């Protein structure tokens, strides 16, 4: 894995845990034969699948959305409903 790509992607994402999840999910999509997802960037012979995923992220070809702040009020609302039911 290219450390320069990791550094650039981490600057873009900000949270290393989110970066690991993004890259691992994209690698899974690229390597699973059933889904047939193709790389969104040109791929050289020396690049691994993680490098492809990182390059897609750095070049803005792959987006993401963190849902923790949005999902938190819904979780609290569900807990309240269960207690009152």
PyMOL commands that set and color helices and strands:
alter all, ss='L'
color gray80, all
select helices_A, chain A and resi 3-13+16-31+49-58+68-84
alter helices_A, ss='H'
color red, helices_A
deselect
rebuild
show_as cartoon
